[in-house]
């Protein structure tokens, strides 16, 4: 019995640390149509891939330590982007929404109540004009925020 108890404790601890260490960006499709959620990493980092989502479906892209890149929906060349750089030298994740390249669909993005720091907040972009994001490359009027150790969610049409 004692050996089984020790094995159970080791398994529980292993499961806890393995499941809690994987960080992710969850994408959720609230659009009334299917779309493809895509990622592109900053070179030379690996892309997280892409996933077709039917209305109401969600998917989690797990990202490695110090991952940086973008997430967007559909194949449009002019897309609303969620941009993120994780585990910076100061320990923070930095993220924002960008419509610098254009606007293709509403997007909201932020942390999933898993991070810490006063900067952990949500951005909303329902149309180009009211988008709480970058409209041009030097648009630094509070459109980027920092958070520590968070998982994130990107909601298309939400």
Secondary structure as UniProt FT lines:
FT   HELIX           2..21
FT   STRAND          23..29
FT   STRAND          35..41
FT   TURN            43..44
FT   STRAND          50..53
FT   TURN            55..56
FT   STRAND          58..63
FT   TURN            65..66
FT   STRAND          68..73
FT   STRAND          81..85
FT   TURN            89..90
FT   STRAND          93..98
FT   TURN            100..101
FT   STRAND          107..111
FT   TURN            118..119
FT   STRAND          123..125
FT   TURN            128..130
FT   TURN            137..138
FT   STRAND          144..148
FT   STRAND          152..156
//
